[in-house]
């Protein structure tokens, strides 16, 4: 054989190999390519074949933890997955994607994925593989949500970014096949990811979908779904929902123990009020966050409250000295939280123009330069 399966597939336009087509419908060249891939597939061990077919549920790249979670079920033991992946790489049925930080990731070309999908369907394992895929990525989102306002949050968002191609398929499957509460447990992590990336469509679309049939779920989970829908609505022109949903989220947050849901509901209300131009509401939400922080003796999360106060003063052409003081306190808090996105968007990006309006051009340049050059994962941009 002159070419490996991956090299053969690479020479095809993506999506042009239809492995389920009849013999009459396929050109001889396509039948030859399919035969070459099938020949290499037949050389795999039984365990490698099973793992290869189960990998078809991945839309993009994946790491070994994800493969183990998705492919490691009867008759394949978790301990056999790494050896199977190694064999697939050696057989050129998987390629290693070693660029960038974090764990080594793997991917396969679309023609090989189509081939694996046909084998997965024949095996009867597709539903279980899809269920495990959804569970793994929703659990990732749920864990990320638990780390908001902690120094570990940035690394969790980095994992989100690496897995971005898997998020929509996991959500779609869960929404179609699982109880709403199961899907909604992941919404805090998804919401933060969408907000920081400015992903309006998924925030709006999935926020609304999660609310369908969610009347009997916990108030906290419905509050986060409303925040997601409101964020997308405010920036896509659905101003009726943008005005209504944050207030509903705030009401539900009042039925939720603890402080996190209340903080994010207030912050979401403040940010959407900024978009809608209601600067009195922005300032009111900033003060409400500070009151919540005082109630729970929170120090660093004050950054979210003072950032709203800075925005209110800045956009109202108000007290620039106060705006700068608030922005600088926000910057310090975001640094302490290791919230690079908050530091860039809600701290430095307000402090820079305020300093310029005060005539402190050196400080303005410093803030702007840091905002532009601050290292961080793509989700912080």
Secondary structure, 3 states (H helix, E strand, C coil): CCCCHHHHHHCCCCCCCCCCCCHHHCCHHHHHHHHHHHHHHHCCCHHHHHHHHHHHHCCCCEEHHHHHHHHCCCCCCHHHHHHHHHHHHHCCCCEEECCCCCCCEEECCHHHHHHHHHHHHHHCCHHHHHHHHHHHHHHHHHHHHHCCCCCCHHHHHHHHHHCHHHHHHHHHHHHHHCCHHHHHCCHHHHHHHHHHHCCHHHHHHHHHHHHCCCCCCCHHHHHHHHHHHHHHHHHHCCHHHHHHHHHHHHHHHCCCCCCHHHHHHHHHHHHHHHHHCCHHHHHHHHHHHHHHHHHCCCCCCHHHHHHHHHHHHHHCCCCHHHHHHHHHHHHHHHHHHCCHHHHHHHHHHHHHHHHHHCCCHHHHHHHHHHHHHCCCCHHHC
